[in-house]
Amino acid sequence: MWFEQALLPEGWAEHVRLELFDGRITAVARAVPRGPGEPQHGIALPGLCNLHSHAFQRALAGLTEQAGPDGDDFWSWRELMYRFLARLTPADVQAIAALAYIEMLESGFTRVGEFHYLHHGPDGSFYDHRAEMTEAIAAAAEESGIALTLLCCFYAHSDFGGAAPAPGQRRFINTLDGFAELVTQSRGIISRLSDANIGIAPHSLRAVTPEELSRLEALCPEGPMHIHAAEQRREVEACIAQYGAPPVSWLLDHTTIDARWCLVHATHMTTTETLRFAKSTAVAGLCPQTEANLGDGIFPAGDYLRAGGRFGIGTDSNITIDAPSELRGIDYAQRLILRRRNPLAHGSSSGRTLFTKAHQGGAQALGVTSEGLRIGACADIVTLDSDAVALLSRRNDSILDSWIYASRPSAICEVWRGGRKVVTGGQHVARPCIVARYRKILSRLLS
């Protein structure tokens, strides 16, 4: 595969040839002419990790924008989401997830962290095969070709202090013993997929007691650990009332927050919390499109990055699935607050800063090596069209700046996942059949 330009681990290079075998890169040559009959490609980037997705919520996008009489917030949106998911079957979830996953691949994501908490039937009872919903997620990943990190979510309570779950949460709820069995079955399911892995996701300190959290850590001694934290001010206030500390501080004080951990959102932190979190080596899971849609607030990215903090990006509720928009959203929020330009780059390219940090942090959060385009790495390659209007005559970091800040989604023309081409001409190779099935599902669900 010959590329006009490529972003390699050591920096940009021109006229690059990558050789692949069995899904991995076996040779990298720089400054070489294109051989006779050798296909020419545009600009090569390593694929990004989407570290936080609730795939089934893709079908809800755009259906919660009607204002209520008393104002709307995260909590009113959550009630609408509960009502929607009450009707979903495993086949529905597979169809919706497959659509979300092909859109992720078309957007530049080659791996997804699926924060999976929709486990049971509509009445809360177990399926005959307890991991039936995991089967649906795995099938969607397999047919789309995206790499999967399954983040098996434990959810037991409706609020701090072990409060009984609400009716709308009955499809999520597990005991610790039942959850351990679910994880075991799920581990077997994803073992059939190429390059998949598994982690544990205590949903939040609202949904998990300290005692349960301690046992969950023991259930997954090596894989990723993800948790929602400090997304909403009401959550922070309730945590202080129950435990005497806000969520991020409590987690830092009472758990081993290290490089295995990802704290999703972490929107509302004090300056001290921000600095402590940055020094923990854990990853902040930022989802600016969803956080904006739900009115969550703005992550303190400036202070966090200056203190050496790590982050990755996720599409969360999948309102829109677009990697450049998530990256741009982090930066634009800071520009609006600080009323100045390029506040996160510190003398370098804003696009390169965001892309590199999200690439590294996302891989860490999903428990995989941040390999990039190098010998031995998995061949996860995103190709930008050098003839796209926004990318004309661009070189080096100006490519990332223009892709993230100035291009249309069609700038991505090809994507390889594990050496298999899954996107060509800007569209996933299975898009027609996956969209046709999705259309039938939505027609029934919304009738």
Rosetta blueprint (number, residue, H / E / L):
1 M L
2 W E
3 F E
4 E E
5 Q E
6 A E
7 L E
8 L E
9 P L
10 E L
11 G E
12 W E
13 A E
14 E E
15 H E
16 V E
17 R E
18 L E
19 E E
20 L E
21 F E
22 D L
23 G L
24 R E
25 I E
26 T E
27 A E
28 V E
29 A E
30 R L
31 A L
32 V L
33 P L
34 R L
35 G L
36 P L
37 G L
38 E L
39 P L
40 Q E
41 H E
42 G E
43 I E
44 A E
45 L E
46 P E
47 G L
48 L E
49 C E
50 N E
51 L E
52 H E
53 S E
54 H L
55 A H
56 F H
57 Q H
58 R H
59 A H
60 L H
61 A L
62 G L
63 L L
64 T L
65 E L
66 Q L
67 A L
68 G L
69 P L
70 D L
71 G L
72 D L
73 D L
74 F H
75 W H
76 S H
77 W H
78 R H
79 E H
80 L H
81 M H
82 Y H
83 R H
84 F H
85 L H
86 A L
87 R L
88 L L
89 T L
90 P H
91 A H
92 D H
93 V H
94 Q H
95 A H
96 I H
97 A H
98 A H
99 L H
100 A H
101 Y H
102 I H
103 E H
104 M H
105 L H
106 E H
107 S H
108 G L
109 F E
110 T E
111 R E
112 V E
113 G E
114 E E
115 F E
116 H E
117 Y L
118 L L
119 H L
120 H L
121 G L
122 P L
123 D L
124 G L
125 S L
126 F L
127 Y L
128 D L
129 H L
130 R L
131 A L
132 E H
133 M H
134 T H
135 E H
136 A H
137 I H
138 A H
139 A H
140 A H
141 A H
142 E H
143 E H
144 S H
145 G L
146 I L
147 A E
148 L E
149 T E
150 L E
151 L E
152 C E
153 C E
154 F E
155 Y L
156 A L
157 H L
158 S L
159 D L
160 F L
161 G L
162 G L
163 A L
164 A L
165 P L
166 A L
167 P H
168 G H
169 Q H
170 R L
171 R L
172 F L
173 I L
174 N L
175 T L
176 L H
177 D H
178 G H
179 F H
180 A H
181 E H
182 L H
183 V H
184 T H
185 Q H
186 S H
187 R H
188 G H
189 I H
190 I H
191 S L
192 R L
193 L L
194 S L
195 D L
196 A L
197 N E
198 I E
199 G E
200 I E
201 A E
202 P E
203 H L
204 S L
205 L L
206 R L
207 A L
208 V L
209 T L
210 P H
211 E H
212 E H
213 L H
214 S H
215 R H
216 L H
217 E H
218 A H
219 L H
220 C L
221 P L
222 E L
223 G L
224 P L
225 M E
226 H E
227 I E
228 H E
229 A E
230 A L
231 E L
232 Q L
233 R H
234 R H
235 E H
236 V H
237 E H
238 A H
239 C H
240 I H
241 A H
242 Q H
243 Y H
244 G L
245 A L
246 P L
247 P H
248 V H
249 S H
250 W H
251 L H
252 L H
253 D H
254 H H
255 T L
256 T L
257 I L
258 D L
259 A L
260 R L
261 W E
262 C E
263 L E
264 V E
265 H E
266 A L
267 T L
268 H L
269 M L
270 T L
271 T H
272 T H
273 E H
274 T H
275 L H
276 R H
277 F H
278 A H
279 K H
280 S L
281 T L
282 A L
283 V E
284 A E
285 G E
286 L E
287 C L
288 P H
289 Q H
290 T H
291 E H
292 A H
293 N H
294 L L
295 G L
296 D L
297 G L
298 I L
299 F L
300 P L
301 A H
302 G H
303 D H
304 Y H
305 L H
306 R H
307 A L
308 G L
309 G L
310 R E
311 F E
312 G E
313 I E
314 G L
315 T L
316 D E
317 S L
318 N L
319 I L
320 T L
321 I L
322 D L
323 A H
324 P H
325 S H
326 E H
327 L H
328 R H
329 G H
330 I H
331 D H
332 Y H
333 A H
334 Q H
335 R H
336 L H
337 I H
338 L H
339 R L
340 R L
341 R L
342 N L
343 P L
344 L L
345 A L
346 H L
347 G L
348 S L
349 S L
350 S H
351 G H
352 R H
353 T H
354 L H
355 F H
356 T H
357 K H
358 A H
359 H H
360 Q H
361 G H
362 G H
363 A H
364 Q H
365 A H
366 L L
367 G L
368 V L
369 T L
370 S L
371 E L
372 G L
373 L L
374 R L
375 I L
376 G L
377 A L
378 C E
379 A L
380 D L
381 I E
382 V E
383 T E
384 L E
385 D L
386 S L
387 D L
388 A L
389 V H
390 A H
391 L H
392 L L
393 S L
394 R L
395 R L
396 N L
397 D H
398 S H
399 I H
400 L H
401 D H
402 S H
403 W H
404 I H
405 Y H
406 A H
407 S L
408 R L
409 P H
410 S H
411 A H
412 I E
413 C E
414 E E
415 V E
416 W E
417 R E
418 G L
419 G L
420 R E
421 K E
422 V E
423 V E
424 T E
425 G L
426 G L
427 Q E
428 H E
429 V L
430 A L
431 R H
432 P H
433 C H
434 I H
435 V H
436 A H
437 R H
438 Y H
439 R H
440 K H
441 I H
442 L H
443 S H
444 R H
445 L H
446 L L
447 S L
